[in-house]
Amino acid sequence: STNADTGTPATTFGGSSALNQDWSQHAGIGYAFANGFRLETELGHRWNEFDGKQAGTTSGIRAGSDVHVWSGLLNGFYDFNKSGRVRPDVGAGGGRARVDLAADSPAARTNINDSDTGMAYQGLVGLGFAATDRLTLDVGYRYFSAQDLEFVRRSGATAGATSVDYTHPAVTAGLRWPFAAPPPPPPPRPPTP
């Protein structure tokens, strides 16, 4: 969803706008510590279209208007039950996001076609399922947010500033593969005399 605050006179982009849930892609590389903690750098892309409805306004944003978000985040995780077949985890991340917003409100003859970069954060929870000794299937939920983005809003020949908050909750599925060799098995116990 987006939440825009423009003030008067162009209130068409004020209020909250719902976005259709479209695909997002994420790729990460990191390091897993023996104590259950993991660190990773993540690159992500999200794309959403506006659903044509807007709360708190007299006219909506045209359906098909869209937003693209590219993000680079540093995430930290803690894996519970690290050696089990099912491995719950919890995590948080922070970094930067570039948001490209193309939104049009025909009734008010107002549009935004601009980009801004700002701070971003996310919270993550998930379950890892050990498919093999090395391959893990990850299923999770993430809540991503980029706050206080500034866009140029045009209404006819007049331009003004619009402050937008972007949030993106998502259910995700992915694969995790360790590149390092697995730790060797513990040595056998010596025979009891």
C-alpha positions in Angstrom: 0.0 0.0 0.0 1.0 3.6 -0.3 0.1 6.4 2.0 0.4 9.9 0.6 0.2 13.3 2.2 -0.1 16.3 -0.1 -2.1 18.9 1.7 -4.3 21.4 -0.2 -5.2 22.2 -2.9 -4.3 18.9 -4.6 -5.7 16.4 -2.2 -6.3 13.8 -4.8 -3.1 11.9 -3.8 -3.8 12.2 -0.1 -4.9 9.2 1.9 -4.1 5.5 1.4 -4.0 3.6 -1.8 -4.3 -0.1 -2.1 -1.9 -2.0 -4.4 -2.5 -5.3 -6.1 -0.2 -8.0 -4.9 2.1 -8.8 -7.8 5.4 -10.7 -8.0 8.5 -9.7 -6.1 12.0 -11.2 -6.5 14.8 -11.5 -3.9 18.3 -12.8 -4.1 20.7 -12.9 -1.1 24.1 -14.1 -0.2 25.4 -14.4 3.3 27.1 -16.3 6.1 25.7 -18.7 8.7 27.3 -18.9 12.1 27.4 -22.1 14.1 25.3 -20.5 16.9 22.2 -20.2 14.7 22.7 -16.6 13.5 22.9 -15.7 9.8 23.8 -12.5 8.0 22.9 -11.8 4.4 22.9 -9.0 1.8 19.8 -9.0 -0.2 18.8 -7.4 -3.5 15.1 -7.2 -4.2 12.6 -5.9 -6.7 8.8 -5.4 -6.1 6.2 -4.3 -8.7 2.6 -3.4 -7.9 -0.3 -1.9 -9.8 -2.8 0.4 -8.1 -6.3 -1.2 -7.8 -8.0 2.0 -8.8 -9.4 2.8 -5.4 -8.2 5.3 -2.9 -9.3 5.9 0.7 -10.0 9.5 1.9 -10.3 11.1 -1.5 -13.0 12.2 -3.9 -11.4 10.6 -6.9 -9.2 7.5 -7.3 -5.9 6.8 -9.0 -6.3 5.2 -12.5 -6.1 1.4 -12.4 -2.9 0.3 -14.0 -0.8 3.0 -12.4 2.2 1.3 -10.9 5.1 1.4 -8.6 8.5 -0.4 -8.9 10.8 -0.7 -5.9 14.5 -1.8 -6.0 16.1 -2.5 -2.6 19.4 -3.4 -1.1 19.2 -4.6 2.5 21.4 -6.2 5.1 19.4 -8.8 7.0 20.1 -10.7 10.2 18.4 -14.0 11.1 18.2 -16.4 14.0 17.5 -20.0 13.1 15.8 -22.1 15.8 16.4 -25.9 15.7 19.3 -25.4 13.3 20.0 -29.1 12.9 16.4 -30.2 12.7 14.3 -31.0 9.6 12.0 -28.0 10.3 13.8 -24.8 11.2 11.8 -21.8 12.3 13.6 -18.4 11.9 13.1 -14.7 12.7 14.9 -11.8 11.2 15.1 -8.1 10.5 16.8 -6.0 7.9 17.6 -2.4 6.9 19.0 -0.6 3.9 18.0 1.6 1.0 15.2 1.5 -1.6 14.6 3.3 -4.9 10.9 3.8 -5.6 9.6 4.6 -9.1 6.0 5.9 -8.9 3.8 6.4 -11.9 0.3 7.4 -10.7 -2.4 9.2 -12.6 -5.8 10.7 -11.3 -7.8 11.7 -14.4 -10.7 13.2 -12.5 -8.3 15.8 -10.9 -5.9 16.0 -13.9 -3.1 15.2 -11.5 -0.2 12.8 -11.9 3.1 11.7 -10.5 5.9 10.2 -12.6 9.0 10.4 -10.4 11.6 8.5 -8.4 13.1 8.8 -4.9 15.5 6.9 -2.8 15.2 6.5 1.0 15.7 4.3 4.0 13.9 0.9 4.1 13.5 -1.8 6.6 11.8 -5.2 6.9 10.8 -7.8 9.5 10.8 -11.5 8.5 9.6 -14.8 10.0 9.7 -18.1 8.3 10.1 -21.9 8.3 12.9 -23.8 6.7 12.3 -27.4 5.6 15.4 -29.5 5.0 14.8 -31.0 1.6 18.3 -32.7 1.5 21.4 -32.4 3.7 22.3 -29.1 2.0 19.1 -27.8 0.3 16.5 -25.9 2.4 13.1 -24.8 1.3 12.2 -21.5 2.9 8.6 -20.3 3.3 8.1 -17.0 5.1 6.4 -13.7 5.6 8.0 -10.3 5.3 6.8 -6.8 6.0 8.8 -4.2 4.0 8.5 -0.5 4.3 10.2 2.6 2.8 9.2 5.8 4.5 9.1 9.6 3.8 9.7 9.4 0.0 9.2 12.7 -1.9 7.8 12.8 -5.4 6.9 15.7 -7.8 3.2 16.0 -8.3 1.8 17.8 -11.4 -1.6 19.3 -11.7 -1.9 21.0 -15.1 1.0 23.4 -15.2 1.4 23.4 -11.4 3.9 21.2 -9.6 4.1 20.4 -5.9 5.6 17.9 -3.5 4.0 14.7 -2.3 5.3 12.7 0.6 4.7 8.9 0.3 5.2 5.9 2.6 5.3 2.5 0.8 4.6 -0.8 2.6 4.7 -4.3 1.1 3.6 -7.3 3.1 4.3 -10.6 1.3 4.3 -14.4 1.7 7.5 -15.8 0.1 8.9 -19.1 -0.9 12.5 -19.8 -1.9 15.6 -22.1 -1.7 18.7 -21.8 0.4 21.9 -23.6 -0.4 25.2 -23.5 1.6 28.3 -23.2 -0.6 30.7 -24.3 2.1 31.2 -28.0 2.9 29.0 -29.3 5.7 30.8 -29.8 9.0 32.4 -33.3 9.5 30.5 -35.7 11.6 31.6 -36.0 15.2 34.3 -38.7 15.8 32.9 -42.0 17.1 33.1 -42.7 20.8 35.9 -44.9 22.0 34.7 -48.4 22.9 33.8 -48.9 26.6 36.3 -51.2 28.3 
